[in-house]
Amino acid sequence: MAVTGQTLTVFRGSAAVLNFSVGTPTNITGWTIVLTVARALGSGSKAITQQVAVHVSDLLGDYRFDLTAAMTDIRPAPYYFDVWRIDAGAEEFLASGVLTIEDVVRLPTS
């Protein structure tokens, strides 16, 4: 079951961990799960392109994305994200929502 409408906030230039769960306990052993982030829906330009998930608990369906400080050092704004299972023959939409990058004083405006 897909989870939609999530709102996540990350501060610009900070390392961040985004935790997700498939919902009901589901064995995700062997799944390849990716996160994609873009400024606008349908945009050909991606802010974060297919970041691969780390499996936290295969049997419970828990996974996470580890974003580096460089990945989040982008223009402060709301971005759209989606999460997909992309195994050959088992492509599946898992989650979507808005990832807001908040500005900070420490970093100069680009």
N, C-alpha and C positions, 0 to 999 in steps of 0.2 A: 504494500500500500504506500503510495507516494505521500510525502509530507510537503505541503505547499504553504506559502504565506509566511515563512519564517523571516524574522528580522534580526540581523547580526550586526554588531558594531565593532570596528577595529580602529585603533589609533594609528595614524599615518606613521610609517617608519618603525613600527613595532612588530616583533615576532608574535605570531598568534596561533593558537590551536583552536580549530573549529571542530566540535564534537557532534556526531550524528549517530542515529540509530535507525535501523530499518523499520522499527516500530514493534510489532510483535516479534518475539524471539524467532529468528531465522538463521539458519546456518549459512554464513557467507564465505566459507572456506573456498579459496580459489577464485573468488570474484575479483575483478579489476574494476575499481570504482574511481571515477574522476570528477573533479570540480572544475567548472569553467565560469569565469567572471567577465562581464562586459558592461560598458557604460550604458548601453541601450539594448533593449530586446531586438534580436535580429541583426545586430551589428556584426560586420565582418571583422572588426578589430576587437581583440580580446585583451582585457587587462591582466588576466591570469588564465593561461591556457592549459587545460587538462592536467591539473595537479592531481597526482595519484594518492589515494587514501592509504593510511596505515590501519590495518585491522587491529582493533583493541580487544574485542571478544568475538571470535568467529561464531561461536554457538549462539550467542545472544543477538548478533547482528549489529554490534557496535563498531564504529570506525571513526577516524578523525583525519583532518587535513592539517599539516604543519606548514604554516606560511612563514617565510623568512621576512626580515625587516625590509629587504630590497623589494620583495613582492608587494608589500603594503605601502611602499613609498611612491604612491601615485596621487593624482589630483584628488583632494578631498571632495567627496560627492557620494550620492547613493549610486550603487552599482547593482546589477541583477546577477544572480548566480543560479546555476542548476547543477545537479548531481546525477550522474548516470552510471549504471552498470554497463560496461562496454565489452563483455566477453563475446567472442564470436558465436552468433546464433542465439544470444541471450541478452540483447540490448534492452535496457529497462530504465525508465525515468524513475528516480528515487526521491528527489527533493528539489525545491526551488524557493526563492525569496529575494530579499534585498540585503545586500552587504553594504553598510555605510562606512566609508572611510572618514574618520573625524580628523580635523586639522590639529596640529600641536604647535606650540610656540618654539620649541627647540629647533625645528627644521625650517629652512627658508622656503618661501613660496617659489615653486618652479614655473 
